[in-house]
Amino acid sequence: MNCAAPVIFSGESRDHLTSLLRDRLHIHWLHVRERVTFTLCLLVYKSLHGLRPSYITGMLVSLSSVGTRASLRSSARRDLEVPRTRLQVGKQAFSVAGPAAWNNLPTHV
């Protein structure tokens, strides 16, 4: 891979390979867990902006639309409601994992 990088990305043989690979292969250098979180947050973002089907968008509930939570600070940050589950398997569902990952993002993102 290190030998092929300058050839594939038309870099000089003297270029530093780490920066060449990192700058050109952005997402490919994320760990698996980070890739899953990135993809999950991207799906939530597209759902909130109407770029996904309505059945996916229907799984996401904004805290500002929930009557008892509309006055909380988390509703001002546009957080999503994370449904409660009894089973560990339920935490892997998109309706739970998506809002949880979205709420964990920094506010400036």
C-alpha positions in Angstrom: 0.0 0.0 0.0 2.8 2.4 0.8 4.5 1.7 -2.5 1.3 2.1 -4.5 0.2 5.3 -2.9 2.5 7.7 -4.8 1.6 5.9 -8.1 -2.2 6.0 -7.5 -2.3 9.6 -6.3 0.5 10.9 -8.6 2.7 12.0 -5.8 6.4 12.3 -5.7 8.5 9.5 -4.3 9.8 12.0 -1.7 6.3 12.9 -0.4 5.4 11.9 3.1 3.1 8.9 2.7 1.1 9.3 5.9 -0.1 12.8 4.9 -0.7 11.7 1.3 -2.8 8.8 2.4 -4.7 10.7 5.1 -5.5 13.7 2.9 -6.7 11.6 0.0 -8.5 8.7 1.7 -10.5 10.7 4.3 -13.1 8.2 5.5 -11.1 5.0 4.7 -8.9 5.7 7.7 -11.6 5.8 10.3 -12.0 2.9 12.6 -15.0 0.7 12.1 -17.0 2.1 15.1 -16.3 5.7 13.9 -17.4 4.8 10.4 -20.7 3.3 11.7 -21.3 6.5 13.7 -20.4 8.7 10.8 -22.8 6.8 8.5 -25.6 6.8 11.1 -25.3 10.6 11.7 -25.2 11.2 8.0 -28.5 9.2 7.6 -30.1 11.2 10.4 -28.9 14.5 8.8 -30.4 13.5 5.5 -33.6 12.4 7.1 -34.0 15.7 9.0 -33.5 17.6 5.8 -36.0 15.6 3.7 -33.5 13.6 1.7 -34.7 10.2 2.9 -38.0 8.4 2.7 -40.8 9.3 5.1 -40.7 6.0 6.9 -37.1 6.8 8.0 -38.0 10.4 8.9 -40.9 9.2 10.9 -38.6 7.4 13.3 -37.0 10.7 14.4 -38.8 12.9 16.9 -37.5 16.3 17.8 -37.5 17.2 21.5 -39.1 20.6 20.6 -42.2 18.8 19.3 -42.7 16.8 22.6 -44.9 19.0 24.8 -43.3 18.3 28.2 -39.7 18.7 26.9 -40.2 21.8 24.6 -38.8 24.2 27.2 -35.6 22.2 27.9 -32.2 23.4 26.8 -31.8 20.2 24.8 -34.7 21.2 22.6 -33.0 24.4 21.7 -30.0 22.4 20.6 -32.3 20.4 18.2 -31.7 17.2 20.0 -33.9 14.2 19.1 -35.9 12.0 21.5 -34.2 8.6 22.2 -36.8 5.9 22.8 -36.3 3.7 25.8 -35.7 0.0 25.2 -35.7 -3.0 27.6 -33.4 -5.2 25.5 -29.8 -4.7 24.5 -30.7 -5.6 20.9 -33.2 -2.7 20.8 -30.4 -0.2 21.2 -29.1 -1.2 17.8 -32.3 -0.2 16.0 -32.1 3.0 13.9 -34.9 4.6 15.9 -32.7 4.4 19.0 -29.1 4.4 17.7 -29.7 7.3 15.3 -31.0 9.9 17.8 -28.4 8.7 20.4 -25.5 9.3 17.9 -27.0 12.6 16.8 -27.4 13.9 20.3 -23.8 13.0 21.1 -22.4 15.3 18.3 -20.9 18.6 19.4 -23.2 21.6 19.0 -21.0 23.3 16.5 -21.3 20.4 14.1 
